[in-house]
């Protein structure tokens, strides 16, 4: 096992509130690592509504989800946050020295003096098909994301779905796979028109197979896939040979492992106090949409406020010398110094 | 008040009151019907409230809108009478409606 990352604070969730927590911690001289299940920063803002305008951010009459995320990334850049994407925190274990050990499903572990959970509605997880026995094939033959493209070289790859992920990966893996078959339940695709046109051209030239139907049965030894049986709309069945299966049925927000961390919950929210935004475990704080307290409003605005107070509480607990004298950002010598350093780069 | 019968994949039947104006999904949640997750709360954006409308009722209920048809791409084991139950509004005409719930929503 590789050495754990050491950090003052680990922030779980790279949505707007998690990102702004980097700023608030940074102003108090604390460093943060940020972990997210998605492959980019921004959480729901970037994943669900990057193009939609948001009207209730103070000082920004209208900003898109992606615009807000881009601004926040620029704003926190002086504090050099370290991002760890495409992984989900599975465990938070208290260590004898008062720190916490966090482990993720991608392997890395983290030691942190404090934890901020800014996980919104939970984690985005791929929707898993209900094909009988699919669990046994996961990780060897069935994948819900492509993390290592080379794994698919020379393989018979079956991709299921009709959206951008399915089409993009069908096109991307076609040159290196032995054969790519795209399966979808109907001959209508939601993906971008140019991807659909690309797919149609490859099918027409005989370089890709398109199968219209739905998988009913997986074939193999329970771990290594050899093929699938699928059913057409008219209930006739057909067989597709495949070593690799990539089902793309979208993402779903699941509360996920948060439920197992021993924190006091209230209907899929983490109960916190309104001074420190601390959970029932001292040193673990929760901010943004995932927390609950009397009067809670699920506003980005509220999450920003919560991040400031959580950062103060964390500094008081873990920072040698406690909370530094309060400084306004306009006159903060620490921030000025960091911004000058960025300018010199 | 109209009544709806939910039939689980196992065959177990639940007949419940369904207020006019609410949706089949809301009725399922209110009565803790197994097999309906409705993760997104009725925004037609998760496809976890998938049901099969009984063939005798499919004409009265009607088919999915284009947006709902797109969302059905995210559900599993789609059949000709598949619908998302958050998009079926209850009317007096649907008194007696029978829908089947899938074993799992995914």
Boltz contact constraints between the chains, C-beta under 6 A:
constraints:
  - contact:
      token1: [A, 127]
      token2: [B, 106]
      max_distance: 6.0
  - contact:
      token1: [A, 128]
      token2: [B, 106]
      max_distance: 6.0
  - contact:
      token1: [A, 129]
      token2: [B, 76]
      max_distance: 6.0
  - contact:
      token1: [A, 130]
      token2: [B, 76]
      max_distance: 6.0
  - contact:
      token1: [A, 130]
      token2: [B, 104]
      max_distance: 6.0
  - contact:
      token1: [A, 130]
      token2: [B, 106]
      max_distance: 6.0
  - contact:
      token1: [A, 162]
      token2: [B, 73]
      max_distance: 6.0
  - contact:
      token1: [A, 185]
      token2: [B, 78]
      max_distance: 6.0
  - contact:
      token1: [A, 190]
      token2: [B, 70]
      max_distance: 6.0
  - contact:
      token1: [A, 249]
      token2: [B, 74]
      max_distance: 6.0
  - contact:
      token1: [A, 250]
      token2: [B, 74]
      max_distance: 6.0
  - contact:
      token1: [A, 252]
      token2: [B, 39]
      max_distance: 6.0
  - contact:
      token1: [A, 252]
      token2: [B, 46]
      max_distance: 6.0
